[in-house]
Amino acid sequence: VVVSKEMGGRQLIHAELFAKLSSEISKDRDSSATCEKLNPHQTDQTDVAELYNEVQGLDSTKLIEAISKLEVRNRELESALQIKESAMDKLAAINSNLQKEMRVKDAMRLSQMELLAIRNLELEKELSRFRPEEPPSTI
């Protein structure tokens, strides 16, 4: 990549990024050939090779535009990720509170069931005092 002196700082950074990207893609392409020999069904390496060919075909102006678009998209995705993480944190807090409430309600229900069982036994004892005992039936 030839960088003219007229390029601004941002363009210079993009040119350096392009050079790095080209170098990495070139390395990936070399490893892609090796990987394809080992695993011809792997598509990730061919995607890298296609990206390399696409990047090679761009001139510096188009590359700068493409990088700018990617930077904007990256910021959008980072923002969306932060929103998602925040929502997940809120949901986790709500879930935790609901679990605590359920435990309290379960404990209350158990206490109520125990009280009802005790009251049931008391009522059965009281009822048995008034009811004559029947002999067991034989069928």
N, CA, C and O atoms as a GROMACS GRO file, in nm:
protein
  556
    1VAL      N    1   0.086  -0.118   0.000
    1VAL     CA    2   0.000   0.000   0.000
    1VAL      C    3   0.089   0.123   0.000
    1VAL      O    4   0.178   0.138   0.084
    2VAL      N    5   0.064   0.210  -0.097
    2VAL     CA    6   0.140   0.333  -0.106
    2VAL      C    7   0.060   0.443  -0.037
    2VAL      O    8  -0.057   0.463  -0.067
    3VAL      N    9   0.125   0.513   0.054
    3VAL     CA   10   0.058   0.619   0.128
    3VAL      C   11   0.121   0.751   0.088
    3VAL      O   12   0.242   0.771   0.104
    4SER      N   13   0.038   0.842   0.033
    4SER     CA   14   0.092   0.972  -0.005
    4SER      C   15   0.097   1.063   0.116
    4SER      O   16   0.028   1.040   0.215
    5LYS      N   17   0.179   1.168   0.107
    5LYS     CA   18   0.192   1.262   0.218
    5LYS      C   19   0.066   1.346   0.236
    5LYS      O   20   0.044   1.404   0.342
    6GLU      N   21  -0.019   1.352   0.131
    6GLU     CA   22  -0.140   1.432   0.140
    6GLU      C   23  -0.247   1.364   0.226
    6GLU      O   24  -0.344   1.429   0.266
    7MET      N   25  -0.231   1.235   0.254
    7MET     CA   26  -0.332   1.165   0.333
    7MET      C   27  -0.333   1.220   0.475
    7MET      O   28  -0.228   1.249   0.533
    8GLY      N   29  -0.453   1.233   0.531
    8GLY     CA   30  -0.465   1.279   0.668
    8GLY      C   31  -0.430   1.169   0.766
    8GLY      O   32  -0.400   1.056   0.726
    9GLY      N   33  -0.433   1.203   0.895
    9GLY     CA   34  -0.399   1.105   0.999
    9GLY      C   35  -0.491   0.984   0.997
    9GLY      O   36  -0.445   0.870   1.013
   10ARG      N   37  -0.620   1.009   0.978
   10ARG     CA   38  -0.716   0.897   0.976
   10ARG      C   39  -0.690   0.806   0.857
   10ARG      O   40  -0.695   0.684   0.868
   11GLN      N   41  -0.662   0.867   0.742
   11GLN     CA   42  -0.635   0.788   0.622
   11GLN      C   43  -0.507   0.707   0.640
   11GLN      O   44  -0.497   0.594   0.594
   12LEU      N   45  -0.409   0.766   0.707
   12LEU     CA   46  -0.284   0.695   0.732
   12LEU      C   47  -0.311   0.575   0.822
   12LEU      O   48  -0.258   0.466   0.798
   13ILE      N   49  -0.392   0.595   0.924
   13ILE     CA   50  -0.428   0.484   1.013
   13ILE      C   51  -0.500   0.375   0.934
   13ILE      O   52  -0.473   0.256   0.952
   14HIS      N   53  -0.592   0.417   0.846
   14HIS     CA   54  -0.664   0.319   0.765
   14HIS      C   55  -0.568   0.245   0.671
   14HIS      O   56  -0.582   0.125   0.650
   15ALA      N   57  -0.473   0.317   0.616
   15ALA     CA   58  -0.375   0.252   0.528
   15ALA      C   59  -0.293   0.151   0.607
   15ALA      O   60  -0.263   0.042   0.557
   16GLU      N   61  -0.256   0.187   0.730
   16GLU     CA   62  -0.180   0.093   0.814
   16GLU      C   63  -0.266  -0.028   0.849
   16GLU      O   64  -0.219  -0.141   0.848
   17LEU      N   65  -0.393  -0.002   0.879
   17LEU     CA   66  -0.485  -0.113   0.907
   17LEU      C   67  -0.499  -0.204   0.786
   17LEU      O   68  -0.503  -0.326   0.799
   18PHE      N   69  -0.507  -0.143   0.668
   18PHE     CA   70  -0.517  -0.221   0.545
   18PHE      C   71  -0.393  -0.308   0.527
   18PHE      O   72  -0.403  -0.425   0.491
   19ALA      N   73  -0.277  -0.250   0.554
   19ALA     CA   74  -0.153  -0.327   0.540
   19ALA      C   75  -0.153  -0.444   0.639
   19ALA      O   76  -0.117  -0.556   0.603
   20LYS      N   77  -0.193  -0.417   0.763
   20LYS     CA   78  -0.200  -0.524   0.864
   20LYS      C   79  -0.300  -0.631   0.822
   20LYS      O   80  -0.272  -0.750   0.829
   21LEU      N   81  -0.417  -0.585   0.778
   21LEU     CA   82  -0.522  -0.677   0.736
   21LEU      C   83  -0.474  -0.763   0.620
   21LEU      O   84  -0.495  -0.884   0.618
   22SER      N   85  -0.409  -0.700   0.523
   22SER     CA   86  -0.357  -0.774   0.409
   22SER      C   87  -0.256  -0.878   0.454
   22SER      O   88  -0.256  -0.991   0.405
   23SER      N   89  -0.170  -0.839   0.547
   23SER     CA   90  -0.070  -0.932   0.598
   23SER      C   91  -0.135  -1.049   0.669
   23SER      O   92  -0.100  -1.165   0.645
   24GLU      N   93  -0.233  -1.020   0.757
   24GLU     CA   94  -0.302  -1.126   0.830
   24GLU      C   95  -0.379  -1.217   0.736
   24GLU      O   96  -0.379  -1.339   0.751
   25ILE      N   97  -0.446  -1.156   0.639
   25ILE     CA   98  -0.523  -1.236   0.545
   25ILE      C   99  -0.430  -1.324   0.462
   25ILE      O  100  -0.462  -1.439   0.432
   26SER      N  101  -0.316  -1.268   0.427
   26SER     CA  102  -0.218  -1.347   0.352
   26SER      C  103  -0.173  -1.468   0.434
   26SER      O  104  -0.163  -1.579   0.381
   27LYS      N  105  -0.146  -1.445   0.564
   27LYS     CA  106  -0.108  -1.556   0.652
   27LYS      C  107  -0.223  -1.656   0.661
   27LYS      O  108  -0.202  -1.778   0.654
   28ASP      N  109  -0.345  -1.603   0.676
   28ASP     CA  110  -0.461  -1.691   0.685
   28ASP      C  111  -0.481  -1.770   0.556
   28ASP      O  112  -0.521  -1.886   0.558
   29ARG      N  113  -0.453  -1.704   0.444
   29ARG     CA  114  -0.468  -1.773   0.316
   29ARG      C  115  -0.370  -1.888   0.305
   29ARG      O  116  -0.404  -1.996   0.255
   30ASP      N  117  -0.246  -1.864   0.351
   30ASP     CA  118  -0.147  -1.972   0.350
   30ASP      C  119  -0.193  -2.086   0.439
   30ASP      O  120  -0.184  -2.203   0.402
   31SER      N  121  -0.242  -2.051   0.558
   31SER     CA  122  -0.290  -2.156   0.649
   31SER      C  123  -0.419  -2.217   0.596
   31SER      O  124  -0.453  -2.331   0.628
   32SER      N  125  -0.493  -2.140   0.515
   32SER     CA  126  -0.616  -2.190   0.457
   32SER      C  127  -0.589  -2.308   0.366
   32SER      O  128  -0.661  -2.408   0.369
   33ALA      N  129  -0.486  -2.296   0.286
   33ALA     CA  130  -0.451  -2.406   0.196
   33ALA      C  131  -0.417  -2.531   0.277
   33ALA      O  132  -0.458  -2.641   0.242
   34THR      N  133  -0.341  -2.512   0.384
   34THR     CA  134  -0.306  -2.626   0.470
   34THR      C  135  -0.431  -2.685   0.534
   34THR      O  136  -0.448  -2.806   0.538
   35CYS      N  137  -0.519  -2.598   0.585
   35CYS     CA  138  -0.641  -2.646   0.650
   35CYS      C  139  -0.732  -2.718   0.551
   35CYS      O  140  -0.795  -2.817   0.586
   36GLU      N  141  -0.739  -2.668   0.429
   36GLU     CA  142  -0.825  -2.732   0.330
   36GLU      C  143  -0.774  -2.871   0.298
   36GLU      O  144  -0.854  -2.962   0.272
   37LYS      N  145  -0.643  -2.889   0.300
   37LYS     CA  146  -0.589  -3.023   0.278
   37LYS      C  147  -0.629  -3.114   0.393
   37LYS      O  148  -0.661  -3.231   0.372
   38LEU      N  149  -0.627  -3.059   0.516
   38LEU     CA  150  -0.661  -3.140   0.632
   38LEU      C  151  -0.812  -3.160   0.643
   38LEU      O  152  -0.858  -3.269   0.678
   39ASN      N  153  -0.888  -3.056   0.613
   39ASN     CA  154  -1.033  -3.062   0.627
   39ASN      C  155  -1.098  -2.985   0.512
   39ASN      O  156  -1.123  -2.865   0.525
   40PRO      N  157  -1.125  -3.050   0.400
   40PRO     CA  158  -1.178  -2.979   0.283
   40PRO      C  159  -1.319  -2.925   0.302
   40PRO      O  160  -1.364  -2.844   0.221
   41HIS      N  161  -1.390  -2.968   0.406
   41HIS     CA  162  -1.527  -2.921   0.429
   41HIS      C  163  -1.534  -2.795   0.512
   41HIS      O  164  -1.642  -2.742   0.535
   42GLN      N  165  -1.421  -2.746   0.558
   42GLN     CA  166  -1.421  -2.628   0.643
   42GLN      C  167  -1.439  -2.504   0.555
   42GLN      O  168  -1.360  -2.480   0.464
   43THR      N  169  -1.544  -2.426   0.582
   43THR     CA  170  -1.576  -2.311   0.497
   43THR      C  171  -1.517  -2.181   0.550
   43THR      O  172  -1.507  -2.084   0.474
   44ASP      N  173  -1.478  -2.175   0.677
   44ASP     CA  174  -1.426  -2.050   0.734
   44ASP      C  175  -1.303  -2.002   0.659
   44ASP      O  176  -1.288  -1.883   0.634
   45GLN      N  177  -1.217  -2.093   0.623
   45GLN     CA  178  -1.094  -2.054   0.555
   45GLN      C  179  -1.123  -2.000   0.416
   45GLN      O  180  -1.056  -1.906   0.370
   46THR      N  181  -1.222  -2.056   0.347
   46THR     CA  182  -1.256  -2.003   0.215
   46THR      C  183  -1.320  -1.865   0.229
   46THR      O  184  -1.302  -1.780   0.142
   47ASP      N  185  -1.392  -1.842   0.338
   47ASP     CA  186  -1.448  -1.710   0.363
   47ASP      C  187  -1.337  -1.607   0.379
   47ASP      O  188  -1.347  -1.495   0.329
   48VAL      N  189  -1.231  -1.645   0.449
   48VAL     CA  190  -1.116  -1.556   0.468
   48VAL      C  191  -1.051  -1.527   0.333
   48VAL      O  192  -1.014  -1.413   0.306
   49ALA      N  193  -1.037  -1.629   0.250
   49ALA     CA  194  -0.976  -1.610   0.118
   49ALA      C  195  -1.063  -1.517   0.033
   49ALA      O  196  -1.011  -1.432  -0.039
   50GLU      N  197  -1.196  -1.534   0.041
   50GLU     CA  198  -1.286  -1.446  -0.034
   50GLU      C  199  -1.275  -1.302   0.016
   50GLU      O  200  -1.274  -1.209  -0.064
   51LEU      N  201  -1.267  -1.285   0.147
   51LEU     CA  202  -1.250  -1.152   0.204
   51LEU      C  203  -1.120  -1.090   0.157
   51LEU      O  204  -1.115  -0.971   0.124
   52TYR      N  205  -1.014  -1.169   0.153
   52TYR     CA  206  -0.884  -1.121   0.107
   52TYR      C  207  -0.895  -1.072  -0.036
   52TYR      O  208  -0.845  -0.964  -0.069
   53ASN      N  209  -0.959  -1.150  -0.122
   53ASN     CA  210  -0.974  -1.110  -0.262
   53ASN      C  211  -1.057  -0.983  -0.273
   53ASN      O  212  -1.028  -0.896  -0.356
   54GLU      N  213  -1.160  -0.972  -0.191
   54GLU     CA  214  -1.244  -0.852  -0.193
   54GLU      C  215  -1.165  -0.730  -0.149
   54GLU      O  216  -1.175  -0.624  -0.210
   55VAL      N  217  -1.086  -0.743  -0.042
   55VAL     CA  218  -1.007  -0.633   0.010
   55VAL      C  219  -0.899  -0.593  -0.090
   55VAL      O  220  -0.871  -0.474  -0.107
   56GLN      N  221  -0.840  -0.689  -0.156
   56GLN     CA  222  -0.735  -0.660  -0.253
   56GLN      C  223  -0.791  -0.576  -0.368
   56GLN      O  224  -0.719  -0.495  -0.426
   57GLY      N  225  -0.920  -0.597  -0.401
   57GLY     CA  226  -0.979  -0.525  -0.512
   57GLY      C  227  -1.020  -0.382  -0.479
   57GLY      O  228  -1.053  -0.307  -0.571
   58LEU      N  229  -1.018  -0.342  -0.356
   58LEU     CA  230  -1.061  -0.208  -0.317
   58LEU      C  231  -0.945  -0.109  -0.328
   58LEU      O  232  -0.831  -0.140  -0.292
   59ASP      N  233  -0.975   0.011  -0.377
   59ASP     CA  234  -0.872   0.115  -0.371
   59ASP      C  235  -0.879   0.179  -0.233
   59ASP      O  236  -0.970   0.151  -0.155
   60SER      N  237  -0.783   0.264  -0.203
   60SER     CA  238  -0.772   0.316  -0.066
   60SER      C  239  -0.895   0.398  -0.026
   60SER      O  240  -0.935   0.394   0.090
   61THR      N  241  -0.955   0.472  -0.118
   61THR     CA  242  -1.073   0.552  -0.084
   61THR      C  243  -1.190   0.462  -0.046
   61THR      O  244  -1.257   0.484   0.054
   62LYS      N  245  -1.212   0.361  -0.128
   62LYS     CA  246  -1.321   0.268  -0.098
   62LYS      C  247  -1.292   0.191   0.030
   62LYS      O  248  -1.383   0.161   0.107
   63LEU      N  249  -1.166   0.160   0.052
   63LEU     CA  250  -1.128   0.089   0.174
   63LEU      C  251  -1.154   0.176   0.296
   63LEU      O  252  -1.205   0.127   0.397
   64ILE      N  253  -1.121   0.304   0.286
   64ILE     CA  254  -1.146   0.396   0.397
   64ILE      C  255  -1.296   0.405   0.425
   64ILE      O  256  -1.338   0.406   0.540
   65GLU      N  257  -1.376   0.412   0.319
   65GLU     CA  258  -1.521   0.416   0.335
   65GLU      C  259  -1.571   0.287   0.400
   65GLU      O  260  -1.655   0.289   0.490
   66ALA      N  261  -1.518   0.175   0.353
   66ALA     CA  262  -1.560   0.046   0.408
   66ALA      C  263  -1.522   0.035   0.555
   66ALA      O  264  -1.600  -0.014   0.637
   67ILE      N  265  -1.402   0.081   0.589
   67ILE     CA  266  -1.357   0.076   0.728
   67ILE      C  267  -1.444   0.168   0.815
   67ILE      O  268  -1.480   0.132   0.927
   68SER      N  269  -1.476   0.286   0.763
   68SER     CA  270  -1.562   0.378   0.838
   68SER      C  271  -1.699   0.316   0.864
   68SER      O  272  -1.752   0.326   0.974
   69LYS      N  273  -1.755   0.252   0.762
   69LYS     CA  274  -1.885   0.185   0.779
   69LYS      C  275  -1.874   0.074   0.883
   69LYS      O  276  -1.963   0.056   0.966
   70LEU      N  277  -1.763   0.000   0.877
   70LEU     CA  278  -1.744  -0.108   0.974
   70LEU      C  279  -1.729  -0.053   1.116
   70LEU      O  280  -1.778  -0.112   1.212
   71GLU      N  281  -1.660   0.061   1.128
   71GLU     CA  282  -1.645   0.123   1.261
   71GLU      C  283  -1.780   0.166   1.316
   71GLU      O  284  -1.809   0.146   1.434
   72VAL      N  285  -1.864   0.226   1.230
   72VAL     CA  286  -1.998   0.268   1.272
   72VAL      C  287  -2.079   0.146   1.314
   72VAL      O  288  -2.144   0.146   1.418
   73ARG      N  289  -2.075   0.043   1.231
   73ARG     CA  290  -2.150  -0.080   1.262
   73ARG      C  291  -2.100  -0.142   1.393
   73ARG      O  292  -2.179  -0.192   1.473
   74ASN      N  293  -1.968  -0.138   1.413
   74ASN     CA  294  -1.910  -0.192   1.536
   74ASN      C  295  -1.961  -0.116   1.658
   74ASN      O  296  -1.995  -0.177   1.760
   75ARG      N  297  -1.967   0.017   1.648
   75ARG     CA  298  -2.020   0.097   1.759
   75ARG      C  299  -2.167   0.064   1.785
   75ARG      O  300  -2.210   0.055   1.900
   76GLU      N  301  -2.243   0.047   1.677
   76GLU     CA  302  -2.384   0.011   1.692
   76GLU      C  303  -2.399  -0.123   1.763
   76GLU      O  304  -2.482  -0.139   1.852
   77LEU      N  305  -2.317  -0.219   1.722
   77LEU     CA  306  -2.323  -0.352   1.783
   77LEU      C  307  -2.279  -0.348   1.929
   77LEU      O  308  -2.337  -0.416   2.014
   78GLU      N  309  -2.176  -0.269   1.959
   78GLU     CA  310  -2.131  -0.256   2.098
   78GLU      C  311  -2.241  -0.194   2.184
   78GLU      O  312  -2.264  -0.236   2.297
   79SER      N  313  -2.309  -0.093   2.129
   79SER     CA  314  -2.419  -0.029   2.201
   79SER      C  315  -2.532  -0.129   2.224
   79SER      O  316  -2.588  -0.138   2.334
   80ALA      N  317  -2.566  -0.204   2.122
   80ALA     CA  318  -2.672  -0.306   2.135
   80ALA      C  319  -2.632  -0.411   2.238
   80ALA      O  320  -2.716  -0.458   2.315
   81LEU      N  321  -2.506  -0.448   2.239
   81LEU     CA  322  -2.458  -0.547   2.335
   81LEU      C  323  -2.468  -0.494   2.478
   81LEU      O  324  -2.507  -0.567   2.569
   82GLN      N  325  -2.434  -0.366   2.497
   82GLN     CA  326  -2.446  -0.306   2.630
   82GLN      C  327  -2.591  -0.303   2.676
   82GLN      O  328  -2.621  -0.330   2.792
   83ILE      N  329  -2.681  -0.270   2.584
   83ILE     CA  330  -2.824  -0.267   2.617
   83ILE      C  331  -2.870  -0.408   2.655
   83ILE      O  332  -2.943  -0.426   2.752
   84LYS      N  333  -2.826  -0.506   2.577
   84LYS     CA  334  -2.864  -0.645   2.604
   84LYS      C  335  -2.810  -0.690   2.740
   84LYS      O  336  -2.881  -0.754   2.817
   85GLU      N  337  -2.684  -0.658   2.768
   85GLU     CA  338  -2.624  -0.697   2.896
   85GLU      C  339  -2.696  -0.630   3.012
   85GLU      O  340  -2.718  -0.692   3.116
   86SER      N  341  -2.732  -0.503   2.994
   86SER     CA  342  -2.805  -0.431   3.098
   86SER      C  343  -2.941  -0.496   3.122
   86SER      O  344  -2.983  -0.514   3.236
   87ALA      N  345  -3.009  -0.530   3.014
   87ALA     CA  346  -3.140  -0.596   3.027
   87ALA      C  347  -3.125  -0.731   3.096
   87ALA      O  348  -3.209  -0.769   3.178
   88MET      N  349  -3.020  -0.804   3.062
   88MET     CA  350  -2.998  -0.935   3.124
   88MET      C  351  -2.970  -0.919   3.273
   88MET      O  352  -3.017  -0.999   3.354
   89ASP      N  353  -2.894  -0.815   3.310
   89ASP     CA  354  -2.868  -0.789   3.452
   89ASP      C  355  -2.998  -0.758   3.526
   89ASP      O  356  -3.022  -0.807   3.637
   90LYS      N  357  -3.084  -0.674   3.463
   90LYS     CA  358  -3.212  -0.641   3.526
   90LYS      C  359  -3.299  -0.764   3.541
   90LYS      O  360  -3.363  -0.784   3.644
   91LEU      N  361  -3.301  -0.848   3.436
   91LEU     CA  362  -3.381  -0.971   3.444
   91LEU      C  363  -3.327  -1.066   3.550
   91LEU      O  364  -3.405  -1.132   3.619
   92ALA      N  365  -3.196  -1.071   3.564
   92ALA     CA  366  -3.136  -1.157   3.667
   92ALA      C  367  -3.177  -1.108   3.806
   92ALA      O  368  -3.207  -1.188   3.895
   93ALA      N  369  -3.179  -0.976   3.826
   93ALA     CA  370  -3.220  -0.920   3.955
   93ALA      C  371  -3.368  -0.949   3.981
   93ALA      O  372  -3.406  -0.987   4.092
   94ILE      N  373  -3.451  -0.932   3.879
   94ILE     CA  374  -3.594  -0.962   3.894
   94ILE      C  375  -3.613  -1.110   3.926
   94ILE      O  376  -3.692  -1.146   4.013
   95ASN      N  377  -3.540  -1.195   3.854
   95ASN     CA  378  -3.550  -1.340   3.877
   95ASN      C  379  -3.510  -1.375   4.020
   95ASN      O  380  -3.574  -1.457   4.085
   96SER      N  381  -3.404  -1.313   4.068
   96SER     CA  382  -3.357  -1.339   4.204
   96SER      C  383  -3.464  -1.298   4.306
   96SER      O  384  -3.492  -1.372   4.401
   97ASN      N  385  -3.523  -1.182   4.285
   97ASN     CA  386  -3.629  -1.135   4.375
   97ASN      C  387  -3.750  -1.228   4.372
   97ASN      O  388  -3.810  -1.258   4.475
   98LEU      N  389  -3.786  -1.275   4.252
   98LEU     CA  390  -3.899  -1.366   4.241
   98LEU      C  391  -3.871  -1.498   4.311
   98LEU      O  392  -3.960  -1.556   4.374
   99GLN      N  393  -3.748  -1.546   4.300
   99GLN     CA  394  -3.711  -1.670   4.369
   99GLN      C  395  -3.720  -1.653   4.520
   99GLN      O  396  -3.767  -1.742   4.591
  100LYS      N  397  -3.676  -1.537   4.570
  100LYS     CA  398  -3.687  -1.510   4.714
  100LYS      C  399  -3.833  -1.508   4.757
  100LYS      O  400  -3.869  -1.566   4.859
  101GLU      N  401  -3.917  -1.440   4.678
  101GLU     CA  402  -4.060  -1.434   4.709
  101GLU      C  403  -4.121  -1.574   4.709
  101GLU      O  404  -4.203  -1.606   4.796
  102MET      N  405  -4.082  -1.656   4.612
  102MET     CA  406  -4.135  -1.792   4.605
  102MET      C  407  -4.094  -1.873   4.727
  102MET      O  408  -4.175  -1.949   4.781
  103ARG      N  409  -3.970  -1.857   4.772
  103ARG     CA  410  -3.924  -1.929   4.890
  103ARG      C  411  -4.005  -1.888   5.013
  103ARG      O  412  -4.045  -1.972   5.094
  104VAL      N  413  -4.029  -1.758   5.027
  104VAL     CA  414  -4.108  -1.708   5.140
  104VAL      C  415  -4.250  -1.763   5.133
  104VAL      O  416  -4.304  -1.810   5.233
  105LYS      N  417  -4.311  -1.757   5.014
  105LYS     CA  418  -4.448  -1.808   4.999
  105LYS      C  419  -4.453  -1.958   5.023
  105LYS      O  420  -4.548  -2.008   5.084
  106ASP      N  421  -4.352  -2.031   4.974
  106ASP     CA  422  -4.348  -2.176   4.999
  106ASP      C  423  -4.338  -2.206   5.148
  106ASP      O  424  -4.404  -2.297   5.198
  107ALA      N  425  -4.256  -2.129   5.218
  107ALA     CA  426  -4.243  -2.149   5.363
  107ALA      C  427  -4.376  -2.119   5.433
  107ALA      O  428  -4.415  -2.191   5.525
  108MET      N  429  -4.444  -2.014   5.389
  108MET     CA  430  -4.574  -1.981   5.448
  108MET      C  431  -4.675  -2.092   5.420
  108MET      O  432  -4.752  -2.129   5.508
  109ARG      N  433  -4.675  -2.144   5.298
  109ARG     CA  434  -4.768  -2.252   5.264
  109ARG      C  435  -4.740  -2.376   5.348
  109ARG      O  436  -4.833  -2.442   5.396
  110LEU      N  437  -4.611  -2.408   5.366
  110LEU     CA  438  -4.576  -2.523   5.449
  110LEU      C  439  -4.625  -2.502   5.592
  110LEU      O  440  -4.679  -2.594   5.654
  111SER      N  441  -4.606  -2.382   5.643
  111SER     CA  442  -4.655  -2.353   5.779
  111SER      C  443  -4.806  -2.367   5.786
  111SER      O  444  -4.858  -2.424   5.881
  112GLN      N  445  -4.875  -2.316   5.686
  112GLN     CA  446  -5.021  -2.328   5.683
  112GLN      C  447  -5.063  -2.474   5.674
  112GLN      O  448  -5.158  -2.516   5.740
  113MET      N  449  -4.991  -2.552   5.592
  113MET     CA  450  -5.024  -2.695   5.581
  113MET      C  451  -5.001  -2.767   5.713
  113MET      O  452  -5.081  -2.852   5.752
  114GLU      N  453  -4.893  -2.733   5.781
  114GLU     CA  454  -4.866  -2.794   5.911
  114GLU      C  455  -4.976  -2.758   6.011
  114GLU      O  456  -5.025  -2.843   6.085
  115LEU      N  457  -5.014  -2.631   6.012
  115LEU     CA  458  -5.123  -2.589   6.102
  115LEU      C  459  -5.254  -2.659   6.067
  115LEU      O  460  -5.328  -2.702   6.156
  116LEU      N  461  -5.282  -2.672   5.937
  116LEU     CA  462  -5.404  -2.741   5.896
  116LEU      C  463  -5.399  -2.889   5.933
  116LEU      O  464  -5.500  -2.947   5.973
  117ALA      N  465  -5.282  -2.950   5.920
  117ALA     CA  466  -5.268  -3.091   5.957
  117ALA      C  467  -5.290  -3.110   6.107
  117ALA      O  468  -5.358  -3.203   6.149
  118ILE      N  469  -5.234  -3.020   6.186
  118ILE     CA  470  -5.253  -3.027   6.332
  118ILE      C  471  -5.400  -3.008   6.366
  118ILE      O  472  -5.457  -3.081   6.446
  119ARG      N  473  -5.462  -2.908   6.304
  119ARG     CA  474  -5.606  -2.882   6.329
  119ARG      C  475  -5.690  -3.001   6.284
  119ARG      O  476  -5.788  -3.036   6.350
  120ASN      N  477  -5.653  -3.064   6.172
  120ASN     CA  478  -5.724  -3.181   6.123
  120ASN      C  479  -5.718  -3.295   6.224
  120ASN      O  480  -5.818  -3.361   6.250
  121LEU      N  481  -5.599  -3.318   6.281
  121LEU     CA  482  -5.585  -3.422   6.384
  121LEU      C  483  -5.671  -3.391   6.506
  121LEU      O  484  -5.736  -3.480   6.561
  122GLU      N  485  -5.670  -3.266   6.547
  122GLU     CA  486  -5.752  -3.227   6.663
  122GLU      C  487  -5.900  -3.251   6.635
  122GLU      O  488  -5.972  -3.302   6.722
  123LEU      N  489  -5.945  -3.215   6.515
  123LEU     CA  490  -6.085  -3.235   6.480
  123LEU      C  491  -6.120  -3.383   6.470
  123LEU      O  492  -6.229  -3.424   6.510
  124GLU      N  493  -6.028  -3.463   6.418
  124GLU     CA  494  -6.054  -3.607   6.410
  124GLU      C  495  -6.064  -3.669   6.550
  124GLU      O  496  -6.149  -3.755   6.573
  125LYS      N  497  -5.979  -3.624   6.643
  125LYS     CA  498  -5.987  -3.674   6.781
  125LYS      C  499  -6.121  -3.636   6.844
  125LYS      O  500  -6.187  -3.717   6.909
  126GLU      N  501  -6.159  -3.512   6.822
  126GLU     CA  502  -6.285  -3.464   6.878
  126GLU      C  503  -6.402  -3.539   6.817
  126GLU      O  504  -6.496  -3.575   6.888
  127LEU      N  505  -6.398  -3.563   6.690
  127LEU     CA  506  -6.505  -3.635   6.622
  127LEU      C  507  -6.511  -3.781   6.667
  127LEU      O  508  -6.619  -3.838   6.680
  128SER      N  509  -6.396  -3.840   6.691
  128SER     CA  510  -6.393  -3.981   6.734
  128SER      C  511  -6.456  -3.997   6.872
  128SER      O  512  -6.505  -4.106   6.905
  129ARG      N  513  -6.456  -3.893   6.953
  129ARG     CA  514  -6.520  -3.901   7.084
  129ARG      C  515  -6.672  -3.914   7.071
  129ARG      O  516  -6.736  -3.978   7.155
  130PHE      N  517  -6.728  -3.855   6.968
  130PHE     CA  518  -6.873  -3.856   6.950
  130PHE      C  519  -6.920  -3.972   6.864
  130PHE      O  520  -7.039  -4.003   6.865
  131ARG      N  521  -6.835  -4.034   6.792
  131ARG     CA  522  -6.874  -4.140   6.701
  131ARG      C  523  -6.844  -4.274   6.765
  131ARG      O  524  -6.733  -4.297   6.813
  132PRO      N  525  -6.942  -4.364   6.765
  132PRO     CA  526  -6.912  -4.497   6.819
  132PRO      C  527  -6.820  -4.571   6.723
  132PRO      O  528  -6.825  -4.554   6.601
  133GLU      N  529  -6.736  -4.652   6.782
  133GLU     CA  530  -6.643  -4.727   6.698
  133GLU      C  531  -6.717  -4.839   6.629
  133GLU      O  532  -6.795  -4.911   6.691
  134GLU      N  533  -6.691  -4.853   6.502
  134GLU     CA  534  -6.753  -4.959   6.424
  134GLU      C  535  -6.656  -5.075   6.415
  134GLU      O  536  -6.535  -5.055   6.400
  135PRO      N  537  -6.709  -5.197   6.425
  135PRO     CA  538  -6.618  -5.310   6.409
  135PRO      C  539  -6.572  -5.319   6.264
  135PRO      O  540  -6.645  -5.279   6.173
  136PRO      N  541  -6.453  -5.371   6.243
  136PRO     CA  542  -6.405  -5.381   6.105
  136PRO      C  543  -6.497  -5.474   6.025
  136PRO      O  544  -6.538  -5.580   6.072
  137SER      N  545  -6.526  -5.432   5.906
  137SER     CA  546  -6.616  -5.512   5.822
  137SER      C  547  -6.539  -5.624   5.754
  137SER      O  548  -6.422  -5.609   5.717
  138THR      N  549  -6.607  -5.735   5.739
  138THR     CA  550  -6.545  -5.849   5.669
  138THR      C  551  -6.621  -5.871   5.540
  138THR      O  552  -6.743  -5.886   5.539
  139ILE      N  553  -6.551  -5.872   5.438
  139ILE     CA  554  -6.615  -5.889   5.306
  139ILE      C  555  -6.575  -6.021   5.247
  139ILE      O  556  -6.618  -6.055   5.137
   0.00000   0.00000   0.00000
